[in-house]
């Protein structure tokens, strides 16, 4: 099997997996828009989607490394820039998840001051 054939298969596999990452990312964005601190299932679902997103991104990263190893020197820079730009959005998604989960935890664990009825 030639390197070109291997590279084509790896790129196809990566394309499919990137689609799965995008699907999970869309589910996360929808949940974040509809997130309710009153709904106990939202936090668990968001954590589950975060784990799924992370796992799927990791599989894409692994494929990217294989692809970079097989990429010709003339195309290496373009391939590397493409892969790095792909991950830029993931940092924002992870940050938004973290903000929402942290805000939810602070909201649910912050004790409220007792009301002083003497005044």
C-alpha positions as CSV (number, residue, x, y, z in Angstrom):
1,X,0.0,0.0,0.0
2,X,1.4,3.3,-1.0
3,X,1.8,6.4,1.3
4,X,-0.5,8.3,-1.0
5,X,-3.2,5.6,-0.6
6,X,-2.7,5.6,3.2
7,X,-2.8,9.4,3.2
8,X,-6.1,9.4,1.3
9,X,-7.7,6.9,3.7
10,X,-6.5,8.9,6.7
11,X,-7.8,12.1,5.3
12,X,-11.2,10.5,4.6
13,X,-11.3,9.1,8.2
14,X,-10.4,12.5,9.6
15,X,-13.1,14.2,7.5
16,X,-15.7,11.8,8.9
17,X,-14.5,12.3,12.5
18,X,-14.4,16.1,12.1
19,X,-18.1,15.8,11.1
20,X,-18.7,14.0,14.3
21,X,-16.9,16.7,16.3
22,X,-19.0,19.3,14.5
23,X,-22.2,17.4,15.4
24,X,-21.2,17.3,19.1
25,X,-20.2,20.9,19.0
26,X,-23.7,21.8,17.6
27,X,-25.3,19.8,20.4
28,X,-23.2,21.7,23.0
29,X,-24.1,25.1,21.5
30,X,-27.8,24.2,21.5
31,X,-27.6,23.1,25.1
32,X,-25.7,26.1,26.2
33,X,-28.3,28.4,24.6
34,X,-31.1,26.5,26.4
35,X,-29.2,25.8,29.6
36,X,-31.3,26.1,32.7
37,X,-29.9,26.1,36.2
38,X,-33.2,24.7,37.3
39,X,-32.8,21.6,35.2
40,X,-30.6,19.0,36.9
41,X,-30.1,17.0,33.7
42,X,-28.6,19.9,31.8
43,X,-25.3,19.9,33.9
44,X,-24.9,16.1,33.4
45,X,-25.7,16.3,29.7
46,X,-23.2,19.1,29.2
47,X,-20.5,17.2,31.0
48,X,-21.2,14.2,28.9
49,X,-21.1,16.2,25.7
50,X,-17.8,17.8,26.9
51,X,-16.3,14.3,27.4
52,X,-17.6,13.2,24.0
53,X,-16.3,16.3,22.3
54,X,-12.9,15.9,24.0
55,X,-12.7,12.2,23.0
56,X,-13.7,12.9,19.4
57,X,-11.2,15.8,19.1
58,X,-8.5,13.5,20.5
59,X,-9.2,11.0,17.7
60,X,-8.9,13.7,15.1
61,X,-5.6,14.9,16.7
62,X,-4.2,11.4,16.4
63,X,-5.2,11.2,12.8
64,X,-3.7,14.6,12.2
65,X,-0.4,13.4,13.5
66,X,-0.4,10.3,11.2
67,X,-1.3,12.6,8.3
68,X,1.5,15.0,9.1
69,X,4.0,12.1,9.3
70,X,3.0,11.1,5.8
71,X,2.8,14.6,4.3
72,X,5.4,15.6,1.8
73,X,7.7,18.5,3.0
74,X,6.3,20.8,0.4
75,X,2.8,20.4,1.8
76,X,3.7,20.2,5.5
77,X,3.2,23.8,6.4
78,X,-0.2,24.0,4.7
79,X,-1.3,20.8,6.5
80,X,0.0,22.0,9.8
81,X,-1.7,25.4,9.6
82,X,-5.0,23.7,8.6
83,X,-4.9,21.4,11.5
84,X,-4.1,24.1,14.0
85,X,-6.8,26.4,12.7
86,X,-9.3,23.6,13.1
87,X,-8.6,23.5,16.8
88,X,-9.0,27.2,17.4
89,X,-12.7,26.9,17.7
90,X,-12.5,24.1,20.2
91,X,-10.8,26.3,22.8
92,X,-13.8,28.6,22.7
93,X,-16.2,25.7,23.1
94,X,-14.3,24.3,26.1
95,X,-14.2,27.8,27.7
96,X,-17.9,28.3,27.3
97,X,-18.6,24.9,28.8
98,X,-16.3,25.7,31.7
99,X,-17.9,29.0,32.3
100,X,-21.4,27.6,32.3
101,X,-20.5,24.7,34.6
102,X,-18.5,26.8,37.0
103,X,-21.3,29.4,37.1
104,X,-23.8,26.7,37.8
105,X,-21.7,25.2,40.6
106,X,-21.1,28.7,42.2
107,X,-24.8,29.4,41.9
108,X,-25.8,26.1,43.6
109,X,-23.1,26.1,46.3
110,X,-23.0,29.7,47.3
111,X,-24.8,30.1,50.7
112,X,-27.3,32.9,50.8
113,X,-27.0,35.4,53.7
114,X,-29.7,34.9,56.3
115,X,-32.4,37.6,56.2
116,X,-32.3,39.7,59.4
117,X,-35.9,40.3,60.4
118,X,-35.0,42.6,63.3
119,X,-34.9,45.7,61.0
